[in-house]
Amino acid sequence: MRKSILLGSVAALLVSASSLAENIHFPEEFVPLQVGERIIESSLFSRVDDVELAPGTYQLKLKYTDLYDLGYDDHEVIESEPFWVNVTIEAGKDYTLVFNRAENAVAAKVFAEAPQVSLKAKGSTLAKPLNIIAERQVQSAQFKQQATAIPAGPQKPSRPIKPITPINGKGMPSAANMLDFWWQQATLAERQAFLDKVTK
């Protein structure tokens, strides 16, 4: 009897602990870089498409990057500078970051200069536009949080947010993932030089 009560209590505790975090899904054109001071570690080998956050308000750093076909064997990568948005997460709701994808590279460049994104709760028909905030406002808010935090002795080192490493059957990253990783690391000039080389 005691064992069944104990096991039931442990199971209930695990279920309630896992339900404290809600999920935000990111489309492939957006890379989540940071939540507040917490850096989200990702790469080609471990792209982060989903971030779990407890209910509350957060400052989220994102980057827009997209690839457009310009013609036969000709492509262009469009990227934004990293930018911050305020995000409010409600209990019991999962979200998707949504945006209106530009139809061509010219429109994508305009979008990259001033990205506009929204957060849509799953099951909802309406998306809530997210306000882009200036870097100095983010730093000011982080400084206030640090100043009001009560020191609690030594803290555990921060861990990256759940990156999932796609691997092939041999325990190594796949060639496609490695190519994508290095593509993301390359400058626009290096990307163009690579495209020129492989399309000759």
C-alpha positions as CSV (number, residue, x, y, z in Angstrom):
1,M,0.0,0.0,0.0
2,R,2.8,2.4,1.0
3,K,4.7,1.6,-2.2
4,S,1.8,2.3,-4.4
5,I,1.2,5.7,-2.6
6,L,4.9,6.5,-2.9
7,L,5.1,5.6,-6.5
8,G,1.9,7.5,-7.3
9,S,3.3,10.6,-5.5
10,V,6.6,10.4,-7.4
11,A,4.7,10.1,-10.7
12,A,2.5,13.0,-9.9
13,L,5.6,15.1,-9.0
14,L,7.3,14.3,-12.3
15,V,4.2,15.1,-14.3
16,S,3.7,18.4,-12.5
17,A,7.4,19.3,-12.8
18,S,7.4,18.7,-16.6
19,S,4.2,20.7,-17.0
20,L,5.8,23.8,-15.5
21,A,7.5,24.6,-18.8
22,E,5.7,25.7,-22.0
23,N,7.2,25.3,-25.5
24,I,8.0,27.9,-28.2
25,H,8.6,26.4,-31.7
26,F,10.8,28.4,-34.1
27,P,10.5,28.1,-37.9
28,E,13.8,27.3,-39.7
29,E,14.2,31.0,-40.7
30,F,14.7,32.1,-37.1
31,V,17.5,31.1,-34.8
32,P,16.9,31.6,-31.0
33,L,20.2,33.0,-29.6
34,Q,19.5,34.0,-26.0
35,V,16.8,34.1,-23.3
36,G,17.7,36.9,-21.0
37,E,21.3,36.3,-20.0
38,R,21.1,32.6,-20.9
39,I,22.8,31.8,-24.2
40,I,21.1,29.1,-26.3
41,E,23.9,27.0,-27.7
42,S,23.1,25.7,-31.2
43,S,25.0,24.8,-34.3
44,L,24.5,22.8,-37.5
45,F,24.9,19.7,-35.4
46,S,22.4,20.8,-32.8
47,R,19.9,23.3,-34.2
48,V,17.4,24.5,-31.6
49,D,13.9,24.5,-33.0
50,D,12.1,24.5,-29.6
51,V,12.7,26.3,-26.4
52,E,10.9,25.5,-23.1
53,L,10.2,28.3,-20.7
54,A,8.2,28.5,-17.5
55,P,5.3,30.9,-17.5
56,G,6.4,34.5,-17.3
57,T,7.8,37.4,-19.3
58,Y,11.2,37.1,-21.1
59,Q,13.5,39.0,-23.4
60,L,14.4,36.7,-26.3
61,K,17.3,37.3,-28.8
62,L,16.6,36.1,-32.3
63,K,18.3,36.1,-35.7
64,Y,16.6,35.9,-39.1
65,T,18.3,34.0,-41.9
66,D,16.8,32.8,-45.2
67,L,18.0,31.5,-48.5
68,Y,16.4,32.6,-51.8
69,D,16.8,31.3,-55.3
70,L,17.9,34.0,-57.7
71,G,17.8,31.9,-60.8
72,Y,19.4,28.7,-62.1
73,D,22.1,27.6,-59.7
74,D,22.2,31.1,-58.1
75,H,21.2,31.7,-54.4
76,E,21.4,34.5,-51.9
77,V,21.4,34.3,-48.1
78,I,19.5,37.1,-46.4
79,E,20.3,37.7,-42.7
80,S,19.2,40.2,-40.1
81,E,21.3,41.5,-37.2
82,P,20.4,39.8,-34.0
83,F,17.4,41.5,-32.3
84,W,15.5,41.3,-29.0
85,V,11.8,40.8,-28.4
86,N,9.6,40.7,-25.3
87,V,7.8,37.4,-24.9
88,T,5.0,36.6,-22.4
89,I,4.4,32.9,-21.8
90,E,1.1,31.7,-20.2
91,A,0.7,28.5,-18.3
92,G,-0.7,25.6,-20.3
93,K,0.0,27.1,-23.7
94,D,2.5,26.1,-26.3
95,Y,3.5,28.6,-29.0
96,T,4.9,29.0,-32.5
97,L,6.9,32.0,-33.7
98,V,5.2,33.2,-37.0
99,F,6.0,35.8,-39.6
100,N,5.1,36.7,-43.2
101,R,7.9,35.2,-45.4
102,A,9.0,37.5,-48.2
103,E,8.3,36.4,-51.7
104,N,11.7,37.3,-53.0
105,A,15.2,38.3,-51.9
106,V,14.6,42.1,-52.3
107,A,11.6,41.9,-50.0
108,A,13.5,39.7,-47.6
109,K,16.3,42.3,-47.4
110,V,13.7,44.9,-46.4
111,F,12.3,42.4,-43.8
112,A,15.8,41.7,-42.4
113,E,16.3,45.4,-41.7
114,A,13.2,45.5,-39.5
115,P,11.9,42.0,-38.7
116,Q,8.3,41.7,-37.6
117,V,7.4,38.5,-35.8
118,S,4.4,37.3,-33.8
119,L,3.8,34.6,-31.2
120,K,0.8,32.3,-31.9
121,A,-0.6,30.0,-29.2
122,K,-1.3,26.6,-30.5
123,G,-5.0,26.2,-31.3
124,S,-5.4,30.0,-31.5
125,T,-6.4,31.7,-34.8
126,L,-4.7,35.0,-33.8
127,A,-1.0,35.7,-33.4
128,K,0.3,38.4,-31.0
129,P,2.9,40.8,-32.5
130,L,6.1,40.9,-30.5
131,N,7.7,44.3,-29.7
132,I,11.3,44.6,-30.8
133,I,13.4,46.2,-28.0
134,A,16.7,48.0,-28.1
135,E,19.9,46.4,-26.8
136,R,20.3,49.1,-24.1
137,Q,16.8,48.3,-22.7
138,V,17.8,44.6,-22.5
139,Q,21.1,45.5,-20.7
140,S,19.3,47.8,-18.3
141,A,16.7,45.2,-17.4
142,Q,19.4,42.6,-16.9
143,F,21.3,45.0,-14.7
144,K,18.2,45.6,-12.5
145,Q,17.6,41.9,-12.2
146,Q,21.2,41.4,-11.0
147,A,21.1,44.3,-8.6
148,T,17.9,43.0,-6.9
149,A,19.0,39.3,-6.9
150,I,19.9,38.0,-3.4
151,P,23.1,36.1,-3.4
152,A,22.5,32.5,-2.6
153,G,26.0,31.1,-2.3
154,P,27.7,29.1,-5.1
155,Q,25.5,28.5,-8.1
156,K,25.4,25.6,-10.5
157,P,27.0,26.4,-13.9
158,S,24.3,27.3,-16.5
159,R,23.4,24.6,-19.0
160,P,22.4,25.2,-22.6
161,I,18.8,24.8,-23.5
162,K,18.2,21.2,-24.6
163,P,20.0,21.1,-27.9
164,I,19.3,17.9,-29.8
165,T,22.2,16.7,-31.9
166,P,21.1,15.0,-35.1
167,I,23.5,12.2,-35.8
168,N,23.8,9.4,-38.4
169,G,23.8,5.7,-37.5
170,K,27.5,5.7,-36.7
171,G,27.3,8.3,-33.9
172,M,28.7,11.1,-36.1
173,P,27.0,14.2,-37.5
174,S,25.6,13.7,-40.9
175,A,27.3,15.3,-43.9
176,A,24.2,17.5,-44.6
177,N,24.2,18.7,-41.0
178,M,28.0,19.5,-41.2
179,L,27.5,21.5,-44.4
180,D,24.6,23.4,-42.8
181,F,26.7,24.2,-39.8
182,W,29.6,25.6,-41.8
183,W,27.2,27.5,-44.0
184,Q,25.8,29.3,-41.0
185,Q,29.4,30.1,-39.8
186,A,30.5,31.5,-43.2
187,T,30.3,35.2,-44.1
188,L,28.2,36.3,-47.1
189,A,31.3,36.6,-49.3
190,E,32.4,33.1,-48.3
191,R,29.0,31.7,-49.1
192,Q,28.9,33.4,-52.5
193,A,32.4,32.0,-53.2
194,F,31.3,28.5,-52.3
195,L,28.2,28.8,-54.4
196,D,30.3,30.0,-57.4
197,K,32.7,27.1,-56.9
198,V,30.0,24.3,-56.7
199,T,28.0,25.7,-59.6
200,K,30.8,25.8,-62.1
